Amino acid sequence: MDVSFQKRKAIGRSVIATAVIVILVVVGVGAYYVFAPGAGQTTTGTPASGTLSLTFANVPNADPAKGSDEASSAALANLYDSLVFPTSSGTIQKDLATDWTVSTDGLTYTFTIRQGVAFHNGDALTASDVVYSLNRLISVGQGYSYLFSPYVSTVTAPNANTVVIQLKKTFGPFLSALVRLYVVDQKLVSAHYVNSTASSNGDYGSTWLLTHDAGSGAYQMSSANLESNMVIQAYSGYWNGTLANQPGKVNMIGSSDSSTVHALFTSGQIQITDQWQPYSNVQALSQLKGAKLVTIPTVNEFYLMIDTAKAPTDDIYVRQAMSYAFNYSAVINNIFPGSKPSAGPVPSALPGHNSNIPASSQNLALAQQAIQKSKYYGKLDSHPVTYWWVTQVPSEQKMALQFASDMQKIGITVDVVGQPWLTVVANLAAESSSPNVVSITDGASYFEAGSVLQSRYTTPSQGTWEQNEWLHNSSLDSMIFSALSTLDQTQRFQQYNTIQQQIYNQFPTVYAFDVYEARAYYPTVVNWYAANGHPIVLLGYNFYFRDFQFYPSQLTALFG
């Protein structure tokens, strides 16, 4: 048991928990022990020399008001601080907020902001920066803004160390959602607005933030090439100190091309592969001297998002037939080994999942029955289905071809089209440019089913990469937001269960599998908490680099 990991996580952060020493947490089908020690003291150690390098599907978007994919979330967790911080046990710890109170009606949250925190340029972080950051996130309306825009009424700073957030309506998981409020330096960002006027903030500094940071996190941006990579370096003035052997620099490379990753890993130029590699590639790389294959649980799910407003997938029986015809076992066994069958719209490991929904499985007899009820039956040749897969993830092409083959068995023609990730994002912004089907991995922004239900299935998420279903369902919106507004967790989870069943009954999505990441890495070179049984399963937080230990001398021993 790596007790030192949890001790490092608790340095300068008080754990929000009762006086429980050991908690048993179950993730998927596995279990591990999590220690929850009390707060420690700030520690200063010497970061390792050299650069830890790893690959992601894309270069991060480091604007806290826009970034939300895996690479971006990982960058934000390192460059910026938030009011609270997630743990491997599914709880939250104090971060920039050292204390808070909640009114009896659940509408007013008052936070005490940590003193002595400096942004990377030396500016002092104060309550006004928190106010600005939340207002900016809501105004830009992208990234993780959907977690706050339906709920936040006002945010004020009565003094330099106090923030008061007034909600329009109750939001049960509000504290947990605050892991996604990344605090920026108001003065610095405001100085870099483009096209601002007396009545407009222009781009809110977004263009500048793509290649610069305005944070106070454990790392600061060293360089960013939007076509290739981002390099971040340990911040010597970090309020919580630096740790011995944490990576001095980290190179976040935006490429999941199999041949590129293979060449980089076999030569030691990267030490951890991305999660998007074909399993056969990861297996082969793990056989190299000093390398190891690791499978890490997540609260992510792989979805085939179906456009419910476009022919022929506007017909529920076509969607139902597609769901039954797909060969899930072939995908899990041959393309994404180690993953688990999904059971509805919420990942099975996420608190609030409806355990009564069956796991996805192929049933061609039911698929045939469903397609014969469709209004398109007998004329399906005139209505081919367009399926987009993301070209940065080669395994998705294999999955798309499997889907096309399976659909042929029930008379549905599928046009398989590979699209770059940014093209997918741009086209999902409008219903008119969305395909019938697009494959994505998505997951929880905080530790509850409501996070996925809101980001995937409410009207505000239409026009983002997280929804291609175009449900236009105000009744479903009301159900989801009503559940999120429920303060009692037991009642909230009961509502989540009802919502999941209703979504499942409409077949808006093919629930392919719950994601278990398979990666190759060099364990003697990098001591990685997620690979050692302590993943922080929220998107991006398995890569909080301050809690890595990096040993460049071991890299030299392996590769000379």
TIKOL-295671 format. One record per atom (N, C-alpha, C, O): x, y, z. Coordinates in steps of 0.2 Angstrom, whole numbers, plus 5000, padded with zeros to 4 digits. Example, Ala and Ser with C-alpha at 12.3 -4.5 7.8 and 13.67 -1.06 7.14 Angstrom:
506649725039 506249785039 506649845039 507149835042 506449895035 506849955036 506450005039 506750065040 
# end
This chain:
500449945000 500050005000 500450065000 500950075004 500350114995 500750174995 500450224999 500150274996 500650225005 500350275010 500650345008 500250395009 501250345006 501550415005 501150455000 501150515000 500850414995 500450454990 499850494993 499850554992 499450464998 498950505001 499150555005 498850605006 499750545009 500050595013 500250655009 500150715011 500550645003 500650704999 500050734997 500050804996 499550704995 498850734993 498550774999 498250824997 498750755005 498450795010 498850855013 498650895017 499450865010 499850915012 499550985011 499350995005 499351025016 499051085015 498351085013 498051135012 498051025013 497351015012 497050975017 497250925019 496450995020 496150965025 495650915022 495250935017 495650855024 495250805021 494450815023 494350815029 494050815019 493350825021 493050755022 492850715017 493050735028 492850665029 492850655037 493050705041 492450605039 492450595046 493150565048 493550555044 493250545055 493850515057 493850445055 493950405059 493850435049 493950365046 494650355044 494850395040 494950305046 495650295044 495750265037 496150275033 495350205036 495450165030 494750165027 494250145031 494650175021 494050175017 494150115012 494650125008 493650075011 493650025005 493250055000 492650065001 493550064994 493250084988 493150034983 493650004981 492550024980 492549984975 492450014968 491950064968 492850004963 492750034957 492749974952 493149934951 492149974948 492049924943 492049854947 491649844952 492449814945 492449744948 493049744953 493149684956 493449794954 494049784958 493949824965 493449864965 494449814969 494349854975 495049874978 495549834976 495149934981 495749944984 495649994990 495150014991 496149994994 496150035000 496350104999 496850114996 496050155002 496250225002 496350245009 495850245013 496850275010 497050305017 496850375016 496950415011 496550405022 496250475022 496650505028 496250515033 497250525028 497550555034 497350625035 497050655030 497550655040 497350725042 497850765038 498250745034 497750835039 498150885035 498850885037 498950875043 499250885033 500050895034 500250965034 499851015033 500950975033 501251035032 501551045025 501650995022 501551105023 501851115017 502551085016 502951105021 502751055011 503351025011 503751055004 503451064999 504351065005 504751084999 505351034998 505751025002 505251004992 505750964989 506050984983 505751034980 506550944980 506850964974 506550924968 506550864968 506150954963 505950914958 506450884954 507050904954 506250834950 506750794946 506950834940 506550874938 507550824938 507850864932 507550814926 507250764927 507550844920 507350804915 506550824914 506250854917 506250784908 505550804906 505250734906 505450694902 504650734909 504250674909 503850684902 503550744902 503750644898 503350654892 502850594891 502950534892 502250614888 501750564887 501250594882 501250654880 500850554879 500450574874 499750574876 499450534880 499350614872 498650624873 498350624866 498750624861 497650624865 497350624859 497450694855 497450694849 497550744859 497550814856 497950854861 498150844867 498250914858 498550964862 498050994867 497451014865 498151014873 497651044878 497451104876 497851144873 496751124877 496551194877 496551214884 496151194888 497051254885 497151274892 496751334895 496951364900 496251354891 495851404894 495351374899 494951334897 495351394905 494851364910 494151374908 493751334911 493951414904 493251424902 493051384896 492551394893 493551354893 493451314887 493651244887 493251194885 494251224890 494451154890 494051114894 493851124899 493951054891 493551004895 493650924893 493450884896 494050914888 494250854886 494850824890 495050864895 495050764889 495550734894 496150774894 496450794900 496450794888 497150824889 497050894892 497450914896 496450934890 496350994893 496250994900 496451034904 495850944902 495650934910 496350924914 496450944919 496750884911 497450864914 497850924915 498150944920 497850964909 498251034910 497951074915 498351114918 497351084915 496951134919 497151114927 497251154931 497051044928 497251024935 497951044937 498051044944 498351054933 499051064935 499251144935 499651164939 498951174930 499051244929 498651294934 498951344936 498151264936 497651304940 497451274947 497551214947 497251314951 496951284958 496251294957 495951344954 495851254961 495151254962 494951264969 495451254973 494351274971 494151284978 494251224982 494451224987 494051164978 494151104981 494551054976 494551064970 494750994979 495150954975 494850874976 494750864982 494850834970 494550774971 495050724974 495650734973 494850674977 495250614980 495150554976 494650544973 495550504977 495450434975 494850394978 494650344976 494650424984 494150394987 493450414985 492950394988 493450464981 492750494979 492550554983 491950574982 492950574988 492750634992 493150694989 493450694983 493050754992 493450814990 493850834996 493650825002 494350874994 494750905000 494750984999 494651004993 494951015004 495051085004 495651104999 496151075000 495551154995 496151174991 496251254992 496551274997 495951294987 495951364988 495551384994 495651434997 494951344995 494451365000 494751325006 494851265006 494851365012 495051335018 494451315022 494551275027 493851345021 493351335025 492651355021 492751395017 492051335023 491451365020 490851345024 490951295029 490351385023 489751365027 489151365021 489251405016 488651335023 488051325018 487451345022 487351325027 487051395019 486451415022 485951355023 486051305019 485451365027 485051305029 484551285023 484351235022 484451335018 484051325012 484451305006 484251285001 485151295007 485551265002 485751314996 485951294991 485551374997 485651424992 486251474992 486451504987 486551474998 487051524999 487651485002 487651455007 488251494998 488851465000 489351515002 489451554997 489651515007 490151565009 490851535010 490951485015 491351555006 492051515006 492551565009 492551625008 492951535013 493551575015 494151555011 494251495010 494451605008 494951595003 495651595006 495851635010 496051545004 496751535007 497151595006 497151625000 497551615011 497951675010 498651655008 498851595010 499051695005 499751685003 499851644997 500351614996 499351644993 499351604986 499551654981 499251704980 500051644977 500251684972 500151654965 500351594964 499951694960 499951664953 500651664951 501151684954 500751634945 501351614942 501751684941 502351674940 501451734939 501751794938 501951834944 502151894944 501751814950 501851844957 501251884959 501251904965 500751894956 500151924958 499851884964 499851824963 499551914969 499251884974 498551864972 498151904969 498351804974 497651774972 497251794978 497351784984 496651824976 496151854981 495451824979 495351794974 494951844983 494251824982 494051854976 493651824972 494251914974 494051944968 494151904962 493851904957 494751864962 494951824956 494451764956 494351744950 494251734961 493751684961 493151704958 492851674954 492851764960 492251794958 492351804950 491851784946 492851834948 492951844941 492951774937 492651774932 493351724940 493451664936 492751634935 492651604930 492351634940 491651604939 491251644935 490851614930 491251704935 490851744930 491051734923 490651734918 491751734922 492051724916 491851654913 491651654907 491851604917 491651534914 490951534912 490751514907 490451564916 489751574914 489651614908 489251594904 490051664907 489951714902 490151684895 489851694890 490751654895 491051614889 490551564887 490451544881 490351524892 489751474891 490051414888 489651374884 490651394888 490951334886 491251294891 491151304897 491651244889 491951204894 491551174899 491051144898 491651184906 491351154911 490751204914 490551204919 490651254910 490151304912 489451284913 489051304917 489251224910 488651194911 488451174918 487951164920 489051164922 488951144929 488651194933 488451184938 488751264931 488651314935 488151364932 487751394936 488051374926 487651424923 486951414925 486551464926 486651354926 485951344927 485851364935 485251374937 486351364939 486251374946 486451434949 486151464954 487051464947 487351524950 486951584948 486851604943 486751624954 486351684953 486851744953 486951784949 487251744959 487751794960 488351764963 488351724967 488951804962 489551784966 489851844968 490051884963 490051854974 490351914977 490851904981 490951854984 491251954982 491851954987 491752014992 491952064991 491451994998 491452045003 492052075005 492152135007 492552035005 493252055007 493752015003 493551974999 494452025004 494951995000 494951915001 495251884997 494651895006 494751825008 494051785009 494051735011 493551815006 492851785007 492551795000 492451844997 492251734998 491851734992 491151704994 491051654998 490651734992 489951714993 489551694986 489551744982 489351634986 489051614979 488251604981 488151564985 487851644978 487151634979 486851594973 486951614967 486551544974 486251504969 485451524968 485151544972 485251514961 484551524959 484151474962 483551484964 484351414962 484051354965 484551304968 485151304966 484351264972 484751214975 485151164970 484851154965 485751154972 486151104967 486451054972 486951074975 486150994973 486450944978 487150934978 487550944983 487450924972 488250914971 488650974970 489150964967 488451034972 488751094970 489451094973 489951114969 489651074979 490351074981 490751024977 491351044976 490450964975 490850924971 491050954964 491550934962 490550984962 490651014955 491151074955 491451084950 491351104961 491851154961 492551134960 492951174959 492651064959 493351044956 493451074949 494051074947 492951094946 492951114939 492951194938 492951214933 493051224944 493051294944 493851314945 494051314951 494151334939 494851344940 494951424940 494751454936 495351444945 495451514946 495951544942 496551524942 495851594939 496251634934 496451704937 496051734942 496951734935 497251794938 496851854934 496951864928 496351884937 495951934933 496251984930 496152004924 496752014933 497152064931 497552044924 497552084919 497851984924 498251964919 497851944913 497951964907 497251914914 496851894908 496451954905 496451954899 496251994909 495952054907 496352104902 496152134898 497052094904 497552134900 497652104893 497952134889 497352044892 497452014885 496851994881 496751954877 496252034883 495652034879 495852054872 496252094870 495552014867 495552034860 494852064858 494352024859 494852114854 494252144851 493752164857 493152164856 494052184863 493552214868 493352284867 493752324863 492752304869 492552374868 492252394875 492352354880 491952454875 491752474882 491152434884 490952424890 490752394879 490252354881 490352284880 489852244881 490952264878 491052194877 491752174879 492252214879 491852114882 492452094884 492852054878 493352014880 492552054872 492952024867 492951954867 492451914869 493551924867 493651854867 493851834874 494051774876 493751874879 493951864886 494651834888 494751794892 495051844883 495751824884 495851754882 496451724883 495351724878 495451654876 495951644872 496351584872 496051684867 496651674862 497351674866 497751624864 497451714870 498051724874 498151664878 498651634879 497651634881 497651584886 497751514882 497951464886 497751514876 497951444872 498651434873 498851374873 499051484873 499751474873 500151514880 500751514880 499751534884 499951564891 499551534896 498951514895 499751544903 499351524908 499251584913 499651624913 498751584917 498651634922 498351604928 497951624932 498751554930 498551514936 499051514941 499551554941 498851474947 499251474953 499451404954 499651384960 499351354950 499451284951 500151264952 500551304952 500151194953 500851164954 501351174948 501951164949 501051184942 501451194936 501251254932 500651274933 501751284929 501551334924 501751324917 502251284916 501451354913 501651344906 502251364904 502451424905 502651324900 503351344898 503251364890 503551404888 502951314886 502851334879 502151294877 501951244880 501951314871 501351284869 501351294861 501351344859 501351234858 501251234850 500551194849 500551134850 500151234847 499451204846 499351144841 498851114841 499951144837 499951084832 500251024835 500250974832 500651034840 501050974842 501050954850 500950904852 501151004854 501250994861 501251054866 501251104863 501251034872 501251084877 501751064882 501751004885 502151104885 502651094890 502551134896 502451194895 502451104902 502351134908 502951124913 503251074912 503051164917 503651154922 503451174929 502951214930 503751134934 503551144941 503651214943 504151254941 503151244947 503151314949 503451314956 503151284961 504051344956 504451344962 504051384968 504251374974 503551434966 503251474971 502551444973 502151474976 502451384972 501851354973 501651354981 502051334985 501051374982 500851384989 500951324994 501051325000 500851264990 500951194994 501551164993 501651104996 502051204991 502751174990 502851134984 502351104981 503451114983 503651064978 503851004981 504051004987 503850944978 503950884981 504550854978 504750864972 504950814982 505550784979 505350734973 504950694974 505750744968 505650694962 505050704958 504850664954 504650754960 504050774955 504350794949 504950824949 504050784943 504350794936 504550874936 504050914938 505150894934 505350964934 504950994928 504751054928 504850954922 504450974917 504050914914 504250854915 503550934911 503050884908 502950904901 502750964899 503050854896 502850874889 502250834887 502250774887 501750874886 501050844884 500950844877 500850894874 501050784874 501150784866 500450764863 500150714866 500150804859 499550794856 499550744850 499450774844 499650684851 499650634846 499550564848 499850544853 499050534845 498850464847 499050414841 498850354841 499350444836 499550404830 499950344832 500450354835 499750284830 500050224833 500750214831 501150204835 500950234825 501650224823 502050274827 502650264829 501850334828 502150394831 502250374838 502850374841 501750344842 501850324849 502250264849 502650264854 502250224845 502650164845 503450184845 503850164849 503550234840 504250254839 504450294845 505050284848 504050334848 504250374854 504350334860 504850344864 503950284861 503950244867 504550194867 504950184872 504650164861 505250114860 505950144861 506450114863 505950214860 506550254860 506650284867 507150324868 506150284871 506150314878 505950384878 506050424883 505750414872 505550484871 504950504875 504750554877 504450454876 503850454880 503950404885 504150344884 503650414891 503650364896 502950334898 502950284901 502450364895 501750344896 501350354890 501450404887 501050304887 500650304881 499950334883 499750324889 499650354878 498950374879 498450324879 498650264877 497850334881 497350274882 497050254875 496650204875 497250294869 496850274863 497250224859 497050214853 497750194861 498150154857 497750084856 497450064861 497850054850 497549984849 497849944855 498449944856 497449894857 497649854863 498349814861 498749804865 498349794855 498849754852 499549794853 500049764854 499449854851 500049904851 500249914859 500849904860 499849924863 500049924870 500349864873 500849864877 500049804871 500349744873 501049734871 501449714874 501149754864 501849744861 502349794865 502849774867 502149854866 502549904870 502749874877 503249894879 502249844880 502349824887 502849764888 503049754893 502949734882 503449684882 504249704882 504649674882 504249774880 504949804880 505249804887 504949794892 505949804887 506349804893 506149864898 506149914895 505949844904 505749894909 505049924908 504849964912 504649894903 503949924902 503449884905 503549824907 502849904906 502349874909 501649894906 501549954905 501149844906 500449864904 500049874910 500149834915 499749924911 499249944916 498549954914 498449994909 498049934917 497349944916 497049984921 497049964927 496750044920 496550084925 495850094924 495550114919 495450084930 494750104929 494550174929 494950214931 493950194926 493750254925 493050264926 492650214927 492750324926 492050334926 491850364919 491450404919 492150334914 492050354907 491650304904 491750244905 491250314899 490950274895 490950284887 491050344886 491050234883 491050244876 490350244873 490050194874 490150294870 489550304867 489550304860 489950334857 489050284856 488850294849 488250344850 487650314851 488350404849 487850454850 487450454843 487650464838 486750444844 486350444838 485950504837 485550524842 485950534832 485550594830 484750574830 484550544825 484350594835 483650574835 483250614831 482650604830 483550664827 483150714823 483250704816 482950744812 483650664814 483850654807 483750584804 483850534808 483450584798 483250514795 483850474794 484350504792 483850414795 483250374797 483250364805 482850324808 483750394808 483850384815 483350424820 483350414826 482950454816 482350494820 481850444822 481350454826 481850384819 481350334821 481650284827 482150254826 481250284832 481450244838 481650174836 482050144839 481250144831 481350074830 482050064826 482350004827 482250114822 482850104819 483450104825 483950064825 483350154829 483850154835 483850094839 484350074841 483250064840 483250004844 483549954841 483849914844 483449944834 483749894830 484449894830 484849844831 484749954830 485449964830 485749944836 486249914836 485449964842 485649944848 485649874849 486149844852 485149834847 485149764847 485649724843 485949674844 485749754837 486149724832 486949724833 487349684830 487149774837 487849784838 488149734842 487949704847 488749704839 489149654843 489549684848 490149694846 489349694854 489749724859 490349674861 490849704863 490249614861 490749564864 491349574859 491849564861 491249574852 491749574848 492149644849 492749634848 491849694850 492249754852 492649754858 493249774858 492349724863 492649724870 493249674869 493749684872 493149614866 493649564866 494249574861 494749554862 494049604855 494549614850 494849684849 495349694846 494449734851 494649804850 494849844856 495349874856 494449834861 494549874867 494549824873 494149824878 495049774873 495049724879 495149754885 495549804886 494849724890 494949754897 494349794899 494249804905 493949824894 493449864896 492849814898 492849754897 492249844900 491749804903 491049834899 491049884897 490649784899 489949804895 489649864899 489649864905 489349904895 488949964898 488349944900 488049894898 487949974905 487249964907 486950024907 486750054912 486750054901 486350114901 486850174900 487450174899 486450234901 486850304900 487350324905 487750374903 487350294911 487850314916 488350254917 488150194918 489050274917 489550224919 489350184925 489150214930 489450114925 489250074931 489550094937 489250074943 490150114937 490550124943 490350194946 490650204952 489950234943 489750304946 489250294951 488750264949 489350324957 488750334961 488150354958 488150414955 487550324959 486950344957 486750304950 486250314947 487150264948 487050214942 486450174944 486350144949 485950164939 485450124939 485650054938 485750034932 485650014943 485849944942 485349894939 485549834938 484749914938 484249874935 484249874928 483949834925 484649924925 484749924918 485149864915 485749864918 485049824911 485449764909 486049794905 486049844902 486549754905 487149764901 487049754894 486649714892 487349794890 487249794883 487449724880 488049704882 487049694876 487249634872 486849634866 486349664865 487149594861 486849584855 486249534855 486349484858 485749554851 485149504850 484849524843 484449564843 485149484838 484949494832 484149484830 483849514826 483849434834 483149424833 482749484835 482249504832 482949514841 482549574843 482749634838 482249674837 483349634836 483449684831 483049684825 482849734822 482949624822 482549614816 481849634818 481449664814 481549614824 480849634825 480749704826 480249734823 481249744828 481249814829 481249844822 480849894821 481749824818 481849864811 481149854807 481049894803 480849794808 480249784804 479649834806 479149844802 479749864812 479149904814 479349974812 478950024813 479949984809 480150054807 479750084801 479550044797 479650144801 479350174795 479750174789 479550184783 480450164790 480850154785 480950084782 481350074777 480650044785 480749974783 480549964776 480049984774 480949924772 480849924765 481149974760 481149964754 481350024763 481650084760 482250104763 482450164762 482650064767 483250084770 483750094766 484250134767 483750074760 484350084755 484350154753 484850184751 483750194754 483750264752 483950304758 483950364757 484050274763 484250314769 484850284773 484850254778 485450294770 486050264773 486250304780 486050364780 486550274784 486750304790 487450324790 487950294788 487550394792 488250414792 488550414799 488250434804 489150374799 489450364806 490150394805 490550384801 490250444810 490950474811 491350444816 491050434822 491950434815 492450414820 493050464820 493150494815 493350464826 493850514827 494550484825 494750434827 494850524820 495450494817 496050494821 496550454820 496050534826 496650524831 496650464835 497150444839 496050424835 496050364839 495950304834 495350294832 496450274831 496350224826 495950164828 495650144823 495850144834 495450094836 494750104834 494350064834 494550174834 493850184833 493650164826 493050154825 494150164821 493950144814 493750074814 493250054811 494150034818 493949964819 493249954821 492849914819 493049994826 492449984829 491850014824 491349984824 492050064821 491550084816 491450034810 490850024808 491950004808 491849944803 491449884806 491049854802 491549874812 491149824815 490449844816 490049804814 490349904817 489649924817 489349924811 488749904810 489649944805 489449944799 489249874797 488749854793 489649824798 489549754797 488949724800 488549694797 488849744806 488349724810 487649754808 487149714808 487649814806 487049844803 486849814796 486249814795 487349794792 487149754786 486649694787 486249684783 486749664793 486349604794 485549624795 485149584795 485449684797 484749704797 484549754792 484049794792 484949764787 484749804781 484949874781 484749914777 485349894786 485549964787 486249974783 486649944785 486250024779 486950034776 487250094780 486950144781 487850084781 488250134785 488850164781 489250124779 488850224781 489450264778 489950284783 489750324787 490450244783 490950264789 491450314786 491750314781 491550364791 491950424789 492350444795 492150454800 493050444794 493450474799 493550544799 493550574793 493450574804 493550654805 494050664810 494050634816 494450724809 494850744815 494450774821 493850794819 494650764827 494250784833 494050854832 493450864834 494450904830 494150974830 493650984825 493151024825 493650944819 493050944814 492450914817 491950944816 492550864821 491950834825 491650884829 491050904829 492050924833 491850974838 491451024835 490951054837 491751054829 491451104825 490751084822 490351124822 490751024820 490151004816 489550994821 488950994820 489750964827 489250954832 488951014835 488451014839 489151074833 488951134836 488251154833 487851194835 488051124827 487451134824 487051074822 487451024820 486451064823 486051004821 486150994814 486150934812 486151044809 486151034802 486850994800 486850964795 487351004804 487950974801 488150914805 488750884804 487750894810 487950834814 487750764810 487250764806 488150714811 488050654807 487550614811 487250624816 487250554808 486850514811 487150484818 486750474823 487750464817 488050424823 488850454823 489150464818 489050474830 489750484831 489950454837 489550454842 490550424837 490850394843 491250444847 491650474845 491050434854 491450474859 491550434865 491150394867 492050454869 492150434876 491950494880 492250554879 491550484885 491350544890 491250514897 491150454897 491250554902 491250534908 491050584913 490850644911 491050574920 490850614925 491350674926 491950664926 491050734927 491450794929 491550794937 491950824939 491050764940 491150754947 490850684949 490550654945 490850664955 490750594957 489950584958 489750564964 489550594953 488850574953 488550564946 488850594942 488050524946 487750504940 487450574937 487450574930 487250614941 486950674938 487450714934 487250754929 488050714935 488550744931 488450724923 488450764919 488450654922 488450624916 487750644913 487650664907 487150634917 486550654914 486450724912 486150734907 486750764915 486750834913 487150854907 486850884902 487750834907 488150844901 487950814895 488150834890 487650754896 487550714890 486850724887 486750714881 486350734891 485650734889 485150794890 484550784890 485450844892 485050904893 485150954887 485650954884 484650994886 484651044881 485251084881 485551104875 485451114886 486051154886 486651124883 487151164881 486751054883 487351024881 487251014873 487750994870 486651024870 486651024863 487051074860 487151134862 487451054855 487851104851 488551094854 489051134852 488651044859 489351034861 489550964859 489150924856 490150944860 490450884858 490150824862 490150764860 489850844868 489550794872 488850764871 488550724874 488550794865 487850774864 487750774856 487850834853 487650724853 487450724846 486650694845 486450694840 486350684851 485650654851 485150704849 484650684847 485250764851 484750824849 484050804851 483650794847 484050794858 483350764860 482850814861 482250794860 482950884862 482450934862 481850914867 481350914865 482050884873 481550854877 481550894884 481950884888 481050944884 481050994890 480850954896 481050974901 480450904895 480250864901 480850824904 480850824910 481250794900 481850764902 482250814906 482550804911 482350874903 482750924906 482450944913 482850944918 481850944914 481550964920 481650904925 481850924931 481650844923 481750794927 482550794930 482650784936 482950804925 483650804927 483850864932 484150854937 483650924930 483750974934 483450974941 483650994946 482850944941 482450934947 482850884952 482950894958 483150834949 483550784953 484150824956 484350814961 484550864951 485150894953 484950944959 485450964963 484350974959 484151024964 484050984971 483951024976 483950924971 483750884977 484350884982 484850854980 484250904988 484850904993 484950834996 485550824997 484450804997 484450735000 484750684995 484450674990 485350654996 485650614991 485250554990 485250534984 484950524995 484550464993 483950474988 483850434983 483650534990 483150554985 483350564978 483050554973 483950604978 484250624972 484450564968 484350554961 484750504971 484950444967 484250414965 484350384959 483750414968 483150384966 482850414960 482650384955 482950484959 482750514953 483250504948 482950494942 483850494949 484350474944 484150414941 484150404934 483950364945 483750294942 483150304937 483150274932 482650344939 482050344935 482250384928 482050364923 482650434929 482950464922 483250424918 483150414912 483750384921 484150334917 483650284913 483850264907 483150254916 482750214913 482350244908 482250214902 482150304908 481750344903 482250354897 481950344891 482850374898 483250384893 483450314889 483350314883 483550264893 483650204890 483150174886 483250144880 482450184888 481850164884 481850204877 481450174873 482150254876 482150294870 482650274865 482650304859 483150234867 483650214863 484050274859 484150264853 484250324862 484550384859 485350364858 485650404854 485550314861 486250304861 486450224861 486050194864 486950204858 487250144859 487750144864 488250174863 487650104870 488050104875 488550054874 488449994876 489150074872 489650024869 489949984875 489949924876 490350024879 490649994885 490950044890 490950104888 491050024896 491350064901 492050064900 492350004899 492350114900 493050124898 493550104904 493550134910 494050054903 494550044907 495150064903 495350034897 495550114905 496150134901 496750084901 496950054906 496950064895 497550024894 498150064892 498150094887 498650064896 499250104894 499850064895 499850014899 500450084892 501050054893 501450114896 501450174894 501850094901 502350144904 502950114907 502950054907 503450154909 504050124912 504050134920 504150194922 503850084924 503750094931 504350114935 504250144940 504950094932 505550114936 505750194935 506050224938 505450214929 505550284927 505050334930 505250384933 504450314931 503950354933 503550314938 503250264936 503450344944 503050314950 502350344949 502350404951 501850314947 501250344945 500650314949 500550254949 500350364953 499850334958 499250304955 499050254958 499050324949 498550294946 498650214944 498250174944 499350204942 499550134940 499650094946 499650034946 499750124952 499850094958 499150074962 499250054968 498650084959 497950064962 497650124966 497150114969 497850184964 497550244967 497250294962 497450354963 496850274957 496650324952 496150374955 495750364959 496250434953 495750484954 495350494947 495550524942 494750454947 494450434941 494150494937 493950484931 494050554940 493850604936 494250624930 494850624931 493950644925 494350664919 494950714920 494850764923 495550684918 496150734919 496550724925 497150734926 496150704931 496550704937 496950644939 497350644944 497050594934 497550544935 498250574933 498750534933 498250634931 498850664928 498950724932 499150774929 498950724939 499150774943 499850764944 500050724949 500250804941 500950784940 501350794946 501950764947 501150834951 501450854957 501550784961 502050774965 501050744960 501050674964 501350614960 501350564962 501750634955 502150584951 502850584954 503050644957 503250534954 503950534955 504250514949 504150464946 504750554947 505150544940 505850534941 506150574945 506150484938 506850464939 507150454932 507250404929 507450514930 507750514924 508350474923 508550444918 508750454929 509250414929 509050344927 509450304923 508450324928 508250254926 508050254919 508150204915 507850314916 507750314909 508450304905 508550274900 508950334908 509650334905 509850254906 510250234901 509750224911 509950154912 509550114907 509850064905 508950124905 508650084900 508850104893 508850054889 508950164891 509150184885 509850214883 509950224878 510150224889 510850244888 510950324887 511450354886 
# end
